[in-house]
């Protein structure tokens, strides 16, 4: 099931999408859909948390003191 909608975008963005669609042999609709899905996924905290939890579950919970200490030092230097 899908919803049709109309949006206004700048001409230069439309032209870039046209070129990309031709190069990838995809429809504009598919490119816009994928772009919106990616944008929403990046900005939805629940999705980010779910992805991180999934990655942690796959990796396992083995604790390595060296890695934990190094990770903490790196995180202390990163601007959030």
C-alpha positions in Angstrom: 0.0 0.0 0.0 1.3 3.5 -0.8 0.3 7.1 -0.6 0.7 9.6 -3.4 1.7 13.1 -2.3 2.9 16.3 -3.9 5.9 18.2 -2.6 7.7 21.2 -3.8 11.5 20.9 -4.2 14.0 23.4 -5.6 14.8 23.0 -9.3 18.4 22.1 -8.7 17.4 19.2 -6.5 14.9 17.9 -9.0 17.6 18.1 -11.8 20.1 16.1 -9.6 17.4 13.5 -8.9 16.7 13.2 -12.6 20.4 12.6 -13.4 20.8 10.1 -10.6 17.6 8.3 -11.6 18.9 7.9 -15.1 22.3 6.8 -14.0 20.9 4.2 -11.6 18.1 3.2 -13.9 15.5 3.8 -11.2 12.4 5.9 -11.1 12.2 9.3 -9.4 9.6 7.9 -7.1 11.9 5.1 -6.0 14.7 7.5 -5.3 12.5 9.9 -3.3 11.0 6.9 -1.4 14.5 5.6 -0.5 15.8 9.0 0.4 12.9 9.6 2.7 13.2 6.2 4.3 16.9 6.8 5.0 16.2 10.3 6.3 13.5 9.1 8.7 15.6 6.2 9.8 18.5 8.5 10.6 16.4 10.8 12.6 14.2 8.4 14.5 15.8 7.7 17.8 14.0 4.4 18.3 15.3 3.1 15.0 18.9 4.1 15.9 18.5 2.5 19.3 17.1 -0.7 17.8 19.9 -0.9 15.3 22.5 -0.4 18.0 20.9 -3.0 20.2 20.8 -5.5 17.3 24.4 -4.9 16.5 25.3 -5.4 20.2 23.3 -8.6 20.3 25.1 -10.0 17.3 28.5 -9.1 18.7 27.8 -10.6 22.1 28.7 -9.3 25.5 32.3 -10.5 26.0 34.1 -7.8 28.0 37.6 -6.8 27.1 39.1 -4.3 29.6 41.6 -2.9 27.0 38.8 -2.3 24.4 36.4 -0.8 27.1 39.1 1.6 28.3 40.1 2.6 24.8 36.5 3.2 23.8 35.9 5.3 26.9 38.9 7.5 26.2 37.8 8.0 22.6 34.2 8.8 23.6 35.5 11.4 26.2 37.2 13.3 23.3 34.3 13.2 20.9 31.9 16.2 20.8 28.3 15.0 21.2 
